Amino acid sequence: VELVESGGGLVQYGGSLRLSCIVSGFTSDDYAVGWFREAPGKGREGVSCISVIDGKTYYAEAMKGRFTISRDGAKNTVYLQMNNLKPDDTAAYYCHFMGAGSSWGRGTQVTVSS
């Protein structure tokens, strides 16, 4: 399974970004995709995830109301819409395949200026 993230960049405090994660190499819908992030000096933390088979979603408490995870089945792409971004959201964001096996993307950098 291969995951490729995109959509990161530099944004001002309060701005928005939409991250994309293209998933390839897996034909079943029995998997989930999660977004994680890792800031300098901190461990990797979970942001959000979505179950492809039933569409259920999960959000870390700090992201509720600001981030939205969604999926386009036709494009095999999972999105993370991030609104009202704060400097504390600055991190490398990774998507993670959770199914028959596990796989990570290479990440995309999000930088929020104050």
C-alpha positions as a Markdown table, in Angstrom:
| # | Residue | x | y | z |
|---|---|---|---|---|
| 1 | Val | 0.0 | 0.0 | 0.0 |
| 2 | Glu | 1.3 | 3.4 | -0.9 |
| 3 | Leu | 0.1 | 6.8 | 0.5 |
| 4 | Val | 1.1 | 10.1 | -0.9 |
| 5 | Glu | 0.3 | 13.3 | 1.0 |
| 6 | Ser | 0.0 | 16.8 | -0.4 |
| 7 | Gly | -1.4 | 20.2 | 0.4 |
| 8 | Gly | 0.8 | 21.4 | 3.2 |
| 9 | Gly | 2.3 | 24.9 | 3.2 |
| 10 | Leu | 2.7 | 28.2 | 5.0 |
| 11 | Val | -0.4 | 29.8 | 6.3 |
| 12 | Gln | -1.2 | 32.7 | 8.6 |
| 13 | Tyr | -2.9 | 32.3 | 12.0 |
| 14 | Gly | -6.6 | 31.7 | 11.4 |
| 15 | Gly | -6.1 | 30.4 | 7.9 |
| 16 | Ser | -7.1 | 27.2 | 6.3 |
| 17 | Leu | -5.4 | 24.3 | 4.4 |
| 18 | Arg | -6.7 | 21.1 | 2.9 |
| 19 | Leu | -4.4 | 18.1 | 3.0 |
| 20 | Ser | -4.9 | 15.2 | 0.6 |
| 21 | Cys | -3.8 | 11.6 | 1.0 |
| 22 | Ile | -3.9 | 9.4 | -2.1 |
| 23 | Val | -4.1 | 5.7 | -1.2 |
| 24 | Ser | -3.1 | 3.1 | -3.8 |
| 25 | Gly | -2.4 | -0.6 | -3.8 |
| 26 | Phe | -5.3 | -1.9 | -1.8 |
| 27 | Thr | -8.6 | -3.0 | -3.4 |
| 28 | Ser | -10.8 | -3.7 | -0.4 |
| 29 | Asp | -12.8 | -1.1 | 1.6 |
| 30 | Asp | -12.0 | -2.7 | 4.9 |
| 31 | Tyr | -9.5 | -0.2 | 6.2 |
| 32 | Ala | -9.1 | 3.1 | 7.9 |
| 33 | Val | -7.0 | 6.1 | 7.2 |
| 34 | Gly | -5.7 | 8.3 | 9.9 |
| 35 | Trp | -3.9 | 11.6 | 9.9 |
| 36 | Phe | -1.1 | 12.1 | 12.4 |
| 37 | Arg | 1.2 | 15.0 | 13.0 |
| 38 | Glu | 4.7 | 15.4 | 14.5 |
| 39 | Ala | 6.0 | 18.7 | 15.7 |
| 40 | Pro | 9.7 | 19.3 | 16.4 |
| 41 | Gly | 10.7 | 17.9 | 19.8 |
| 42 | Lys | 7.3 | 16.2 | 20.2 |
| 43 | Gly | 6.1 | 12.7 | 19.6 |
| 44 | Arg | 3.7 | 11.8 | 16.8 |
| 45 | Glu | 0.1 | 12.4 | 17.8 |
| 46 | Gly | -3.2 | 11.4 | 16.3 |
| 47 | Val | -5.3 | 14.0 | 14.6 |
| 48 | Ser | -8.2 | 12.3 | 12.9 |
| 49 | Cys | -9.2 | 9.1 | 11.2 |
| 50 | Ile | -11.9 | 7.7 | 9.0 |
| 51 | Ser | -13.2 | 4.2 | 8.4 |
| 52 | Val | -13.6 | 3.6 | 4.7 |
| 53 | Ile | -16.1 | 0.8 | 5.1 |
| 54 | Asp | -18.7 | 2.7 | 7.2 |
| 55 | Gly | -17.5 | 6.3 | 7.1 |
| 56 | Lys | -17.2 | 6.7 | 10.8 |
| 57 | Thr | -14.8 | 9.4 | 11.9 |
| 58 | Tyr | -12.7 | 10.3 | 14.9 |
| 59 | Tyr | -11.1 | 13.5 | 16.0 |
| 60 | Ala | -8.6 | 14.4 | 18.7 |
| 61 | Glu | -10.2 | 16.8 | 21.2 |
| 62 | Ala | -8.0 | 19.7 | 20.1 |
| 63 | Met | -9.1 | 19.4 | 16.5 |
| 64 | Lys | -12.9 | 19.1 | 17.0 |
| 65 | Gly | -14.8 | 21.9 | 15.3 |
| 66 | Arg | -11.7 | 23.0 | 13.3 |
| 67 | Phe | -10.7 | 20.0 | 11.3 |
| 68 | Thr | -12.8 | 17.8 | 9.0 |
| 69 | Ile | -11.8 | 14.4 | 7.5 |
| 70 | Ser | -13.5 | 13.1 | 4.4 |
| 71 | Arg | -13.0 | 10.7 | 1.6 |
| 72 | Asp | -13.5 | 10.6 | -2.1 |
| 73 | Gly | -13.9 | 7.0 | -3.0 |
| 74 | Ala | -13.6 | 7.6 | -6.8 |
| 75 | Lys | -10.2 | 9.2 | -6.3 |
| 76 | Asn | -9.1 | 6.9 | -3.4 |
| 77 | Thr | -8.2 | 10.1 | -1.6 |
| 78 | Val | -8.7 | 11.1 | 2.0 |
| 79 | Tyr | -8.8 | 14.8 | 2.8 |
| 80 | Leu | -8.2 | 16.8 | 6.0 |
| 81 | Gln | -9.7 | 20.2 | 5.9 |
| 82 | Met | -8.1 | 22.4 | 8.5 |
| 83 | Asn | -9.6 | 25.7 | 9.5 |
| 84 | Asn | -8.8 | 28.3 | 12.1 |
| 85 | Leu | -5.2 | 27.2 | 12.1 |
| 86 | Lys | -3.0 | 28.1 | 15.0 |
| 87 | Pro | 0.8 | 28.2 | 15.4 |
| 88 | Asp | 0.5 | 25.0 | 17.6 |
| 89 | Asp | -0.8 | 23.2 | 14.5 |
| 90 | Thr | 2.7 | 23.6 | 12.9 |
| 91 | Ala | 3.9 | 20.1 | 12.3 |
| 92 | Ala | 4.6 | 17.5 | 9.6 |
| 93 | Tyr | 1.4 | 15.7 | 8.8 |
| 94 | Tyr | 1.3 | 12.1 | 7.9 |
| 95 | Cys | -1.4 | 9.8 | 6.7 |
| 96 | His | -1.5 | 6.2 | 7.9 |
| 97 | Phe | -3.2 | 3.2 | 6.4 |
| 98 | Met | -4.7 | 0.8 | 9.0 |
| 99 | Gly | -5.9 | -2.4 | 7.5 |
| 100 | Ala | -4.4 | -5.6 | 6.4 |
| 101 | Gly | -1.0 | -4.3 | 7.3 |
| 102 | Ser | 0.2 | -0.8 | 8.1 |
| 103 | Ser | 1.7 | 1.9 | 5.9 |
| 104 | Trp | 2.7 | 5.5 | 6.3 |
| 105 | Gly | 3.1 | 8.3 | 3.8 |
| 106 | Arg | 6.2 | 10.6 | 3.8 |
| 107 | Gly | 4.4 | 13.5 | 5.2 |
| 108 | Thr | 3.6 | 17.1 | 4.3 |
| 109 | Gln | 4.7 | 20.1 | 6.2 |
| 110 | Val | 2.2 | 22.6 | 7.7 |
| 111 | Thr | 3.6 | 25.8 | 9.1 |
| 112 | Val | 1.3 | 28.4 | 10.7 |
| 113 | Ser | 2.7 | 31.8 | 11.3 |
| 114 | Ser | 1.6 | 34.0 | 14.2 |
